[in-house]
Amino acid sequence: MKFSEKIFEAGVVGAGGAGFPTHIKAKSKVEFVLANGAECEPLIHKDFEIMLNHAPEIVSGMKMMIDNTEASKGYFGIKTKNSNAIEKIQNEIENSLIDMCKLGDFYPSGDEYELVYSATNRLIPPHGIPLDVGCLVNNVETFYNIHQAITFSQPVTEKFVCIAGAVKNPSSFFAPVGTSFKDILDFVGGSPLSDYAIFVSGLLMGKLSFDLEDTITKTTAGLIVLPKDHYLVNRMIRPLEDMNRIGKSACDQCSYCTEFCPRYLLGYDVQPHKVMRSLGFSKTRETHWNQYADLCCSCGLCSLYACPEDLYPREACDQSKVKLRAEGIKYEQKKLVKVHPIKEGRRVPLKQLMKRINVAEYEKPTPFISESPVPSTVKIKLKQHVGKPAVAVVNISQSVKKGTLIADIDENSMGARIHTSIDGAVTSITDDYIEIKAN
């Protein structure tokens, strides 16, 4: 069986973002393979912990990908501050084709556009992907899963997660895919708060949830618990209509949102302050201003750090991108992508960002623990990745063992296979998920 076929069989997807199916990347021929261990979201330390505790497996998976894609070199992206993890990785990459790419403690160092530029000095074209400049980028956990798939034919049934914020025992561990947020929080001793909100996979690029029955997927980086009346929660629950109304009346076009935009500083024509103008224009002029959002990566820095009036330029950009796609409009950048001369001077230190969004008090170690939650029921989503959802291949009442294929997809389609994470019996099948009750 081919390398990419083994990865497909195991259902490996990108573990650090949207969940791009890894078997598709594995079919590429590239010049460079990059490991993304930058991890720039505040409070989450899952990449650091998995590098610290599973460096041999991560580097093994990376070397396999280098060999398979015929890459001439690998770069391991990791922040200089993570010296303990650097030592572990360095021991594994000695006398190999892999060089360390040490990064500053800035947000968003983990953005793949930023990492590709830092490691190779290459700029991905507008609307492009790393493959366009001969690079393949995977999160460190994805390389761990590649190692497990190739070496042991082990499918992805667990997710390495970091649980942080207002919880009794902040920690990192492997959890069965499909475990509920309630079971995850119970496993770390719960929260001292009686009323709280949960940020899933990040404070800036993650989503806000109040649903304890929601479940862990292959792309969940972790859960961050904050008080329900926290500044960030109040911002995110505000209706879009109110965000737009406030922006329309209060934005004075200072352009700070643009001046601090990481993509703008890399040379892409992202200008959130111009997108804010769309809030005050009629339909005929709205599209003109919306186009400056099309290359936005939704990192949230404009809204949560740069704006002196606490407005919502990221949310305006998100809305603009949706409108452009609905109208079939794709902004084509005409000017050459060229790094802004003051880029280095406008980097945002992570500590400063945490102070700005009022979460510095929750910054604590999240040490790895070898135990895992043992849920009585898992609800495994059929879409945990970019592309098409998988299709159930089991029946209600069917007995399954951990690792059994429960949902499949054609290898040539954009998607990924899904396997059960526990022993048990199928109790429910819907268009969105398969529920399994433990024996």
Summary of the structure (lengths in Angstrom):
residues: 439
radius of gyration: 21.6
end to end distance: 33.2
largest distance: 62.5
contacts: 1546
relative contact order: 0.14
helix: 37%
strand: 20%
